[in-house]
Amino acid sequence: MKPVLHGLVLAGGRSRRMGTDKAAIRFGQRTLLSRAVAQLRSAVGHVYVSCRAEQDGSDSRAPYAVIADPV
């Protein structure tokens, strides 16, 4: 059986310098987060998105399997 490789997009920054959630910034027709997930999906079996616990459930992260980082 071939092992399945999983991917993780780190999308839990506080965006202090940017002033807005970078995951939700639109580039063309898609958000930066959706572009990162799509790129990674082309290379792995399943993609997870890591974020701060208070970001879990945000509009930009809702479509993805989220792993909340408690730290």
C-alpha positions in Angstrom: 0.0 0.0 0.0 1.3 3.4 -1.0 1.5 5.9 1.9 -0.6 9.0 1.6 1.2 12.3 2.0 -0.7 15.1 3.8 0.0 18.8 3.4 -0.3 21.7 5.9 -0.8 25.4 5.1 0.2 27.6 8.0 -2.4 30.4 8.0 -2.6 31.5 11.6 -0.6 34.7 11.8 -1.8 37.8 13.6 -1.2 40.0 10.5 0.0 42.9 12.7 2.1 44.4 9.9 -0.4 43.8 7.2 -3.3 45.0 9.3 -5.7 42.5 7.8 -6.0 38.7 7.6 -3.6 37.7 4.8 -5.5 34.4 4.2 -8.6 36.5 3.1 -6.7 38.8 0.8 -7.9 38.4 -2.8 -5.5 37.8 -5.6 -7.4 37.6 -8.9 -10.6 35.6 -8.3 -9.3 33.7 -5.3 -7.9 34.3 -1.8 -4.3 33.8 -1.0 -5.3 30.9 1.3 -7.3 29.1 -1.5 -4.4 29.6 -3.9 -2.0 28.0 -1.4 -4.3 25.1 -0.7 -4.9 24.5 -4.4 -1.1 24.4 -5.1 -0.5 22.0 -2.3 -3.4 19.8 -3.2 -1.8 19.1 -6.6 1.1 17.4 -4.8 -0.4 15.7 -1.8 -3.4 13.5 -0.8 -5.1 15.8 1.7 -4.5 19.4 2.8 -5.1 20.8 6.3 -5.0 24.5 7.3 -3.4 25.4 10.6 -4.6 28.6 12.3 -5.1 30.1 15.8 -8.1 28.8 17.6 -10.0 32.0 17.3 -9.6 31.9 13.5 -11.2 28.5 13.2 -14.5 29.0 11.4 -13.6 32.3 9.8 -15.1 32.7 6.3 -11.7 32.2 4.6 -10.9 29.0 6.5 -14.4 27.5 6.6 -14.1 25.4 3.4 -11.0 23.6 4.7 -10.0 20.9 7.3 -8.6 23.1 10.0 -6.2 22.2 12.8 -6.4 24.9 15.5 -3.0 25.8 17.1 -3.5 26.4 20.8 -0.2 28.1 21.2 
